[in-house]
Every structure is written in structure tokens, then in C-alpha cells.
Amino acid sequence: MEIFSELQNRLKKSGVLMFFVVLFFYFSFYTINGERGLRRYLHLRQEINYATEVAAKYSRQKAELEEKVRLLSSDSLDLDMLDERARAILNVARDDEFIILDSEEN
């Protein structure tokens, strides 16, 4: 009978140990791979960096456009800018002029 109780004791201890080992691996797995785990965090970090770069790019474009609008406003009309935009939009040039096309210009 003593052997049976000893076996029962060992099974209880190993069962508790196995429970905690499984619990440890469960939480470890979801700490790395879960919805709010480390892999998801790194992925979101990359998305944030990309979105920041895109926002900076559009911010620069907006500043450039605001400067062009400022130059074309009625308060401070820049005749060179007006001439440049009119020629670009109307696709017109004089006979004695050379046209150099810039791929970035509209």
C-alpha cells in the first residue's frame, strides 16, 4: 500500500509540475506570437515608420504647393511664376524659345 501512496504522491507532484510547464509555454507562445505579442509589435512599428515617411513626403509636397499658391496669389503676384504656369498649362511657347521638359514638373 505504501508503494501505491508513493506513486500517487509522485503523480500529483509531476502533474502540478506539468501544469506549470504547459502554462509557461502557453504564455511564452502568446507573448511572442499573440495578437499583442512581440511579432505584432515589430510589424506595427514598421508600419508606423513607413507611415511617418509617407507623411513627411506629403508634407514636403504640400509646402511646395503652398509656396506656388502664395506666388500666384493676388497679393504678391510673381509674373515669372504666372508665365511659367500659363505656358505649362496651355502648352505654348514662342518661336525663338527652347523648351526643356522636366519629368517632375506637371
C-alpha positions as CSV (number, residue, x, y, z in Angstrom):
1,M,0.0,0.0,0.0
2,E,2.9,2.3,0.7
3,I,4.1,2.0,-2.9
4,F,0.7,3.0,-4.1
5,S,0.6,6.1,-2.0
6,E,4.2,7.0,-3.0
7,L,3.2,6.6,-6.7
8,Q,0.1,8.8,-6.1
9,N,2.3,11.5,-4.5
10,R,4.8,11.5,-7.4
11,L,2.0,11.7,-9.9
12,K,0.4,14.6,-8.1
13,K,3.8,16.4,-8.0
14,S,4.6,15.7,-11.6
15,G,1.0,16.7,-12.6
16,V,1.4,20.1,-10.9
17,L,4.8,20.5,-12.5
18,M,3.5,19.6,-15.9
19,F,0.6,22.0,-15.5
20,F,3.0,24.9,-14.8
21,V,5.3,23.9,-17.6
22,V,2.4,23.8,-20.0
23,L,1.2,27.2,-18.6
24,F,4.6,28.6,-19.1
25,F,4.8,27.5,-22.7
26,Y,1.3,28.8,-23.4
27,F,2.1,32.3,-22.1
28,S,5.5,32.3,-23.8
29,F,4.0,31.4,-27.1
30,Y,1.4,34.1,-27.0
31,T,3.9,36.6,-25.7
32,I,5.8,36.2,-29.0
33,N,3.0,35.2,-31.5
34,G,-0.2,36.5,-30.0
35,E,-2.4,39.4,-31.2
36,R,-0.4,41.8,-28.9
37,G,2.8,39.8,-29.0
38,L,6.3,40.8,-29.9
39,R,6.0,39.9,-33.6
40,R,2.8,42.0,-34.0
41,Y,4.6,44.9,-32.1
42,L,7.5,44.8,-34.6
43,H,5.2,44.7,-37.6
44,L,3.2,47.7,-36.3
45,R,6.5,49.5,-35.6
46,Q,7.4,49.0,-39.3
47,E,4.0,50.3,-40.4
48,I,4.4,53.4,-38.2
49,N,7.9,54.1,-39.7
50,Y,6.5,53.8,-43.2
51,A,3.5,56.0,-42.5
52,T,5.8,58.6,-41.0
53,E,7.9,58.6,-44.1
54,V,4.9,59.0,-46.3
55,A,3.5,61.8,-44.1
56,A,6.8,63.6,-44.3
57,K,6.8,63.2,-48.1
58,Y,3.3,64.6,-48.4
59,S,4.2,67.4,-46.0
60,R,7.0,68.5,-48.3
61,Q,4.8,68.3,-51.3
62,K,2.2,70.4,-49.5
63,A,4.7,73.0,-48.5
64,E,5.9,73.2,-52.2
65,L,2.4,73.7,-53.4
66,E,1.6,76.3,-50.8
67,E,4.7,78.2,-51.9
68,K,3.5,78.1,-55.5
69,V,0.0,79.2,-54.5
70,R,1.5,82.0,-52.5
71,L,3.5,83.2,-55.5
72,L,0.3,83.1,-57.6
73,S,-1.9,84.9,-55.1
74,S,-3.2,88.3,-56.0
75,D,-1.4,89.9,-53.0
76,S,2.1,89.0,-54.3
77,L,1.8,88.1,-57.9
78,D,5.1,86.8,-59.3
79,L,4.9,87.4,-63.1
80,D,7.6,84.8,-63.8
81,M,5.6,82.2,-61.9
82,L,2.4,83.2,-63.7
83,D,4.1,83.0,-67.1
84,E,5.6,79.6,-66.2
85,R,2.3,78.1,-65.1
86,A,0.4,79.6,-68.1
87,R,2.9,78.1,-70.6
88,A,2.8,74.7,-68.8
89,I,-0.9,74.5,-68.7
90,L,-1.6,75.9,-72.2
91,N,1.4,74.1,-73.7
92,V,2.5,77.3,-75.5
93,A,6.0,78.7,-76.4
94,R,7.3,81.4,-78.7
95,D,9.2,80.6,-81.9
96,D,12.5,81.8,-80.5
97,E,12.3,79.8,-77.3
98,F,13.8,76.4,-76.5
99,I,11.8,74.0,-74.2
100,I,13.4,71.7,-71.7
101,L,11.0,69.2,-70.3
102,D,11.3,68.2,-66.6
103,S,9.7,64.9,-65.7
104,E,8.9,66.2,-62.2
105,E,7.1,69.3,-63.5
106,N,3.3,69.0,-64.3
